[in-house]
């Protein structure tokens, strides 16, 4: 299974390198050209943007921010701290596509 990482182009909530580390630690492949799943990291605005642009399966990974104007990542399917566990479940085929 190959993943491509998407973050906000100007204000990423987390650096791509951190997500790449997580993927590599779990022996997952990263593919810029032929991914099976898109990992969208950020908040609701980032989810909405990439949700309209991409045609591959997506996993919305929230990075909540408790500041008044910060992201609440209400549309997140999981949060960043749960990413390793979620990726293990996906690798086992334990997921549903919508």
PyMOL commands that set and color helices and strands:
alter all, ss='L'
color gray80, all
select helices_A, chain A and resi 16-25+44-53+80-91
alter helices_A, ss='H'
color red, helices_A
select strands_A, chain A and resi 2-6+29-30+37-42+57-62+78-79
alter strands_A, ss='S'
color yellow, strands_A
deselect
rebuild
show_as cartoon
